[in-house]
Amino acid sequence: MKIVIATHNRHKVEEIKDILSDLSFELLSLDNFPEIGEIIEDGETLEENARKKAREVFQTIQNSKFKIQNLISLADDTGLEVDALAGRPGVYSARYSGENATYRQNNEKLLGELRNIPLDNRTAKFRCVISIIGNGIDEVAVGEMRGRIVEDERGTNGFGYDPLFMPDGYDITYAEMDSGLKNKLSHRALALEDAKKILLKLVGAGGSRSII
């Protein structure tokens, strides 16, 4: 069974591959299929976006010369929901400060909107929704981590809002953690653990496996 991670985001691919490294599936990304461009995320929810990406990638590959047997497309959409901002940026997290926004620009906008709000009131949660699409397969896995938004960027690891998000039970941000720790407790790690159960159940139901 081959799994295509439906993104060109190098940081996200590395993180997902690391978390799924104990599964003996062949893991590919959209870098293996350069003819597939970025997919417009115009859904109103994280689940809609994740399903759209996974479905379009699966259908595009299966309708091309690259048609693959036992293919599964896996796509995630992740949002940071800040309580003091009524759940923003949410589904717009990746483009909070505009289309093609950089991580720094999004972080600066978020910090600006939370200026003068004390740390105890800067509660937030990261939500990750993973869509798993294949031939006769349409499954969803979800992971969530609560925490707080710190008052300035801290740490150089990770990507996105990682320098601002301090998960509950820790006094460091995602970006101050080594990848091993983050990939055990993050919202994406929790969603992928749920996804692993789904994938292993599919194999148990008769799916084939390809060793990496």
N, C-alpha and C positions, 0 to 999 in steps of 0.2 A: 504494500500500500504506500503510495506516495502522497505527501501532504505539501500543498503549495500555500505558503504564507502570503496572503494577498496584500502585500505592501512593498514599496521600494524604500521605505524608511530603514536605513542601515542599522540605526540604534535599536529599533523595535525588533528587527530580524534577529540581531545578536542576542537580545534578551530572551526572545521566545525560543530560539534554538538552545540556549543555555538551560532554560527551564525544562524543555522537552528532551534534553540530551539522554535521559535514561530510557527513552522509548526507541525501539529498533525499527522506526519508520524512516524512509528517505525524505528528508526535509529540503524543500526547494523554496525559492522566493520569486518575486516578479523580476528580479535581475536575470533569472533564467529564461524569461520570456519578454525580451525588450520591446516586442511589438505591442505589449499591453501597457498603456499609459496610466496616469493617475485617474482614478474613478471619482467623479464628483460626489461628495457626501452631502446630499441635499435632504436627507431624512429629518424628521422632527424628533427622533429619539436615537439613542445609541444603538439600540437593537435594529432599527430600520437601516442605519448606515452600515452596520456590520453585515447584515444579511445581504444588502445590495452589493457590497464589495465581494463577498464570498460567492454569491450566485453569478455575478458577471464574469468573474475570473474563471470559475468552473465551466460556464457555458462557452466562453471564448476559447479556452484551451480545447475543449471537447469538439468544438466546431472547426478546428484548425487542423493543419497537417501534423500538429504535435499531440493529437489525441492520445490520451494515456489511460490505460486500463487501471482500475482500482485507484482512481484519483479522488482525493478529498481536498477541497479548498477551505482554508481556515482564515478568517478575517476578524479583527477586533476593532472596536471603537471604544475610546476611553474618554471620560469627561471628569473634570474637576468641578465639584459643586460646593460653592461657598455659602454657608448659611446666611451670613450678613448681607450677601448680594442676591438673596432670594433664589439661590441655586445656580447663579451664573459662575463661570462661563458655560458650564454644562456641555451640551452638544456642540457648542462653538469653541471649545477649548483650543483647538489647533489653530484657529484663525480669529482669536479673540480681538486682536488689534488690527485685523484686516486680512484680506487674502494674501497669501505668500508671506505672512508675518514670521519673523524669526522668534526663536524661543525667548531671547532677551526682550524683544518688544512686547510679547505677551506677558512676561513676568513684570515688566515695568508698568504696564497698564493695570494689572491686578494689584500691585503694591500701591499705585496711586489711588485706586478706588478704596483701598483699606486703610489709607492714611488716617492716623489718629484713633483707630480702633484698637483697643488693647488686646493682647494675645489671647486672653481667656475668651474673648468674643469673636475670635477669628477661626471658629470651628469650620471644618470642611470634610468632605469625603471624596475619595477617588473611586469611580465606578468603571469597571471594564466588562464589556459584553463581547463574547466570542461567538461567532456563527460558524458552524461546521456544515458544509454543503457537499453532497456527493450524489451518486446515482441512487435515488430513493432515500437520501439522507438529508434531513433538515433539523439540526439540533442547535441548542443555545446553551452556553455556559456563562456564569456571571460571577464576578468577584468584587468585593467592596472593602475599602480600608478607610477608617475615620482618622482624623488628625487635626492639625492646626496649620495655619499659614503664618510663617515667621515674618519678622519685620524687614528682613533684607536677605538677599541671596546668600546661601551658605553651602559650600562644597562644590566640587568640580566633577563629580561622577554623575552618571545618568544623563537625562535629557528632559526637555520640556519644563514642567513646573517642579521637577525634582529638587532644585535648590531652595524651594519655598515650602515644601510640604514636610511637616514633622509628624509622623504617625503616632497615634496614641501608644503610650508605654515607652516611648523613646525620647531622648533629649537631643537627637540629631536628625537632620533632614535625610530624605532619600539620597541626596547628592553627597552627603557625608558618609554614607554607608559603602562598604565594599559590595561588589556585585553579588557575592555569595549570600550575604545577609539580605539585601534587598530582594533578591530573586527567591527567597524563602517566604517573605511576608507581604510582599506588595499586592495591590489589587489585581495586577495582571498575573502574578504567581497564583493567587487564589482562583482566578478564573481558569487558568491553564490546568490547575489540579483537577477542577471540575471537568474540563475538557478531556483530560487524560482518561478519566473514568468512562466517558462516552466513547473515546477511541478504542479503549481496550475491550469494551462491550461489543463494539462493532467487529473487532477481530474475533472475539469469542463466538460471534454469530456467523462466522464463516469467511470473514475478510482475509485476504492474503497479506503478507508482510514482506517488505524489502529491507534488507540490512543496509545501513548507511556505509 
